[in-house]
Amino acid sequence: MDQQVAIAHGADPAAFEALISQLMSSGNELRSQAEVIFNLCRERHPDALGLKLAQVLHSSQSLEIRAMAAVLLRKQVTSSSGGESEESSSYIWSQLTPATQSSIKSLLLSAVQ
């Protein structure tokens, strides 16, 4: 499993896009495996996960992948209660370094433009 997490966070953006695609899979087994990998990424590498999601949102050629990356990123960096307590298991914004937060903001602004 650690090897799959490393591949998802590697230099090749296609591997991370494949993970996002698997999260959208209609097959329960494939989707469940992707969810485990995604959750491990969130727990162990929140900075890398946030940046990868923002980069995919900004530059993926697939509209579906970009849309899913946007949904996933929103869930990771926002909380419905405005704070961290209610969704602390998925809310990672406060765990990110200031440099990562700044990079994500820049990528989001660039994607909007």
Stockholm file with secondary structure:
# STOCKHOLM 1.0

chainA/1-113         MDQQVAIAHGADPAAFEALISQLMSSGNELRSQAEVIFNLCRERHPDALGLKLAQVLHSSQSLEIRAMAAVLLRKQVTSSSGGESEESSSYIWSQLTPATQSSIKSLLLSAVQ
#=GR chainA/1-113 SS CHHHHHHHTSSCHHHHHHHHHHHTCSCHHHHHHHHHHHHHHHHHCHHHHHHHHHHHHHHCSCHHHHHHHHHHHHHHHCCTTSSSSTTTTTCCGGGSCHHHHHHHHHHHHHHHC
#=GC SS_cons         CHHHHHHHTSSCHHHHHHHHHHHTCSCHHHHHHHHHHHHHHHHHCHHHHHHHHHHHHHHCSCHHHHHHHHHHHHHHHCCTTSSSSTTTTTCCGGGSCHHHHHHHHHHHHHHHC
//
